[in-house]
Amino acid sequence: MTTGLDELLADRELLKQLEGRRVSLVAHPASVTRGLTHSLDVLIANGVNVTSAFGPQHGIKGDKQDNMVETEDETDPDYNIPIFSLYGEVRRPTGQMMSSADVFLFDLQDLGCRIYTFVTTLLYLLEEAAKHGKEVWVLDRPNPAGRPVEGTLLVPGQESFVGAAPMPMRHGLTMGEMGHWFIDHFGLDVEYRVVKMRGWQPDGEGHGWPPERVWINPSPNAANVNMARAYAGTVMLEGTTLSEGRGTTRPLEVLFGAPDIDARAVLDEMNRFAPEWMEGCVLRPCWFQPTFHKHEGQLCNALMIHAEGPLYDHAAFRPWRLQALAFKAIRQLYPDYELWRDFPYEYEFERLAIDVINGGPSLREWVDDSSSTPHDLDAMAANDEASWIATVREHLLY
């Protein structure tokens, strides 16, 4: 399997189309070739006139640990070009930034989840390119979560930096495919090209992530494929008082962690309430003590998700429902538990974080309703999932 970056470098005719043009690169630490050379270095080495670069959330170096930790603009010390931050004073490229190049190469490794902000960064880039008459090329990369789709659609009016458009939490697309959907959905008039991968099989071995491909963190807490598979569920923990495992070596691979919750009791309640939502993985009670973030320095009981190796069933695993089930079990066992975290989340100051994350209040309301059933949530999600699958079918490239 070769990525869009690898394919661009191997296609001399395609590279020639960049000759005499100013080129900008949107990149982060996982923007590398098969041999692990960063795209900025390899493009310049191949004669591409790179005149600027952009870093998304967490920075082009991937050094910013948490949400709402901003990166400043800088000048690259080796190439003396401006590195603009799209997670600092602005999240949308300014006119001045757009004037730095003619063609924008978007080379970000995504996780296949609506809330992972690189999706929104792509939309903002496309919108600004349309305004300023610029061209955008997506150098496509695998969706490590594969093709499965899960979750309710974002409700119109609930848009945010972690919710660009009415898509489900687990969207099943590559960034190249997502760009085509954005252009169609928003009616954008922009010069757009996808440099496709060769040999990527979303339903083949690896279920989205080719086993021979080295994993590099696209953000500090995206440490492996297990995390990427679980993320469409575990990211919702960011809207709760429960630990998502930040401050440990395996963040966002747990269903929860807390010093005052019995993980085995939660597991039993999950098995009682909706055992079918627990398929496709193995849950293991464990303990951890975060060195920073929520419950810092406290011993937390947790449930670890293992969606990997022989324990993983790609077709059966449904992380969004699994995480919803964990919330429901905790609410059933601890009715008065202060579950939802009330704090600014991704520059949204009015809405509860869990509603910002989930793209509306329906999941929180389902958890808090003592009379709600698994069927209630399933029915809401199933309709939205079917609608999304039908909508994006024409944009699939692989």
N, C-alpha and C positions, 0 to 999 in steps of 0.2 A: 504494500500500500504506500502510495506517495501522496503528500499533501499538495494543496494548490501552490505553495511556495516552491516545493521541489519541482513541480511541473513547470512553473514559470521559468525556473533556472535552467531546465533541460530543453526549453523550447526557444531556440535562437530567434525564430521569426516573431515570436511573441515579445521577446525582449526588445527587438528592433522597434516595436511600436511605442516604446518608451523613450527612444532616442530623441534628443532635442527637446525633451519636455521636462519640466520640473516635477519631481515626484515626492510625495509625502507618505510616511509609513505610520500606521497605527499598530502598536506592538506592545508586548509585555514579555516576561521571562520565558514563556512557553512558545514564543514565536521563533522557532528554530527549524533548521533543516533536519533531514534524516540523520545526518552526522553531528547534530547538536550545535551547529554554528548559528548564531543569532541572525535573524533576517536583516537587520540594519547593516551588519558587517558584510554579509554575503551579497546583498544587493549592491552596495558600494563597490565591493571587490569585483563585481561583474559589470561595472561601468554605468550603473544606473545613477542618474543625477538626483540623488536624494537631497532635497533642500530644507526639509523639516521632518519632524517626527512628533507623534502624539502618544501620550500615555493615558490609559483609562483609569478607572478606580484601582487603587493600590499602587499606581505608578508604573512607569515603563520598566522600572527595576523590580517591581513587585514587593516593595519593602514596607508598605503601609499595612499594619496589622488588622485594623478594625474598620467598621463603617463610620462615616463622617470624620475620617482622618484624612486631611487633604494633602495634596502634593503641589508643590510650587513649580512654575515654569523654570527651565534651566537651559544652559547651553551645553551641548555634548562636548566633553573635553577632547575627544579624539577627532571628531569631524567638524567641530565648530559650527554646528547647525542648531537652530532653536528646537528645544523639546517642549512642546506645549502640554499642559496638564488639562485633561478633561474631567478632572475631579479635584478642583481647586476653587479659584475665583469663579470659574464657569464650569458647566457640564455640557454645554452646547458650544461647538466651535464658533468663534467670533468671525466677523468679516475679515479682520486683520489676519487671523490664523488661516482662513481659507485662501487668502491672497498669497500665501507662501508656496503654493504648488498648483499644478494643472491637473495632476492625477493623484488620487489618494488610494493607497494600497492598504486594505484592512486585513490584518493578519493576527486575529485574536483567537486563541483556543477557548471555546465556550464549554458550558456544562449541560446544555440542553434544558435549561430552566428559565422561566420568564423573569424571575427575580434577579438572576445573575446579570449585573448591570451592563455587561458588554453588549447585550441585545439592544438596550435603549441607546447606547452610544452609537451603534450602527444606524439606528433610525435617525438620530440627530444629525449624524454625518450626511446621510442621504438627503435629508431635508435641506441642510445648508448647501450641499452640492447643487441641488436643484435651484436654489435661489441665486447662487453665484456662478452657474454655468460650468461647474467642475465635473470631473469624471471619477467614478468610484469603481475599484476592482476589489472584490473579495477573494483573497487567497484562501480557498476553503479548507476546513479541517474537520476531523471526525466529531460527531456528537457522541460522547462517551456513554450517554444514557440510552442511545439507540432510538429506534422508531416509536416505542410505546408512548401513548398520549394519556395524560391523567390530570384531573382537576377541573374545577369550574372555571368558566371564562371570566376574565376581569370585567367587572360591571362598568359600563360607560359612565364617566364622571369620577371614577376611582383611579384615574391614571396618576402615575408618579414615576420617579426615576427607577423604581423597581417594578413598574407596570406600564409598559409603553403603549399597550394596545389590547383589545379584547382577545387574548390568547390564554390557553390553560397553563397551569404551573409547569407541567412537563410537556413541552411542545413538539418534540420528535423531529425537529428540523436541524439542518446544518445552518451556519451563518449565511452561506451563499443562498440557500433556499429561503431563509427568512428575509433576506434583502428583496427577493422577488415578491414575496407576500406583502412586505411593507409598501413597495412601489405600487402594487395593485390595490391594496386596501386604502392607501392614502392618496392615490392618484398622482404620484410624483412624476414629474417630467425631468428625468435625470439620465445621463449616460452611465450605464451600469453593466458590468461584466463579472462573471464568476469564473475564476480559474479553477476548474474542477479537480478533485482528487482522482487518482487512478487506482482502481482496485479496492475502493472502500465498499464493504458489504455490511450494511447496518444490521442485518439479521444473520450474518455469518459468524465465524469463530470470533469470540471476544464480545459479541453482541453490541457492537458500536465502537469499541476500542480495540484496534488490532493488537493482539498479544505481543507482536514483535516490536511494537512502537514504545519507546521509552516515555514514561510519564514524567512531566515537569510541571510543578505547581503553577497554574495560571494565576492564582492568588494565594496568599500565605496559608490559608486554611483548607485549600483544596489539595490534599496530600496524596490522593490515590484514586483509583477507579471505584473502589467501594464507596468512598465519599461521594463521587460524582453520581453514582446510582442512587444513593440515599438522599441526596441533597434536595430533591423536589418535595421531600417531606420534612427533613430535619431543619431546613432553613426557617420553617415556621417557629421553631424554638426561639429565634431571635425576637419574636414578639411576645415572649413569656418571661416569667421569673425563673424558669427552669434553665439549667445550664445546657448549652449545646456542645460542651466539651472544649470551648476555648480555654486556653491556659493548660491544655494537655497536648499530648502528641497525636491524638486522634479526634480532632474537632469535627463536628457535624457528621459523626458516624454513630451517634447515640440517639435514642428516642427521647431521652431526658437524663438529667442528673440533678439530684437535690439531696441535701442533708436530712430532710424531714419527710421523705417518701420511701415506702417499702417497695423496692423494684419487683420482688417476687410476687407481692400481692397485686401489683399493677398487671404483671404478666398473666396471672390467673384470671383477673377481671377481663383482660383483653380476650383471652381464650373463651371466656364465657359469653361475651357480648357479640363478637364478630370474628370467629376464628378464621373465616375465609379470607379476611384481609391481612392475615399474617403469613400467607403462603409466599413461597419464592425465596425465602431467606431463613436464617436462624437467629433468634434473639437470645442473648446471653447476659444474665445478671452480672454486674461487675461493680467495681468501686474506683473512684478517682478523686484526686485533690487538686483543684485548679490552682495554678501558680499566679494567675491573674484573671480578671473578668468576674462573671457572676460566681458567688460562693467561694471567692478567693480564700485559699488556705483551709477550707472546710472539707471534711470527708463526705463525698457524695455517693449515694447509691444510684445505680444507672442500669439501663438496658442497652447493650451494644448490638448494633446491627451487623450481621455478616451476610452480605449479598455478593459472594465471591466463590470461586472454585466450585467444587461439587455441591456446595450448599445453596447455590444460586439457580433459580429458575426464572429466566428472562421474561417469559410470557406471563408468569404468575405474580411476579413482584410488583406491588403497587405502593410505592413509598408515601404518596400523599394520603391515601386512605389509612395506611399503617400509622402515620403520625397523628392523624385525626383520631384514630382509635386509642392511641396512648393518652391523648388529651381527655377523651371521653372517660376512659377508665379512671384516670386521676380525679376527674370531677365526680364520678360515681362514688369513689372511695373517700374522697376528701371534699365534701360539698362546699365548704367555706374557704377552700384554698385560694389564695390570691394568685391566680394563674396568669392573668393577662397583664403585661408590662405597659405602664402608662409613661411613655417618654418619647421625645422626638426621634423619629425614625426616617432616615434618608431625607431630611429636610422637610418632612411632613409633621406639622406641629399640632394639628387639630384632631386628626383621626387616631384611633388606637393602632398601635404598631401591627397587631395581628391582622387588622382589617386592611391596612396598607399592603402588607405582605400577601395576603390571600386575594387581594383585588376586590374586596367587599366584605360585608359582615356575616355572610351566610354560614361559614364554617364555625365562627365563634358562637353564633346563635344556636347552631345545632349542638355544639358541645355543652352549652349552658342550659339547654332545654332538657329537663329531666324526663320528659315523655318521648323524646326523639328516638328513632330507631335507625339501625344500619341502612334499611331500605330508603329512608328519607334522604340521607346524604347520597346514597348510590344513585337514586333517581335524578337528583339535581345534577350530579357530575356526569352521569352517562349521557344525558341529552346534549350537554355542552361538548363532551368528548367526541361524540358522533358528528356533531356540527363542524367542529374544527377539522376532523379528519377529512370530511367531504370538501371543506373549503380549501385546504392546502394541497389536496391531491395533485392538482395541475402544476404545482410548483416544485414537486419532487424531482431531483436530478439524479438520484441513485436508486 
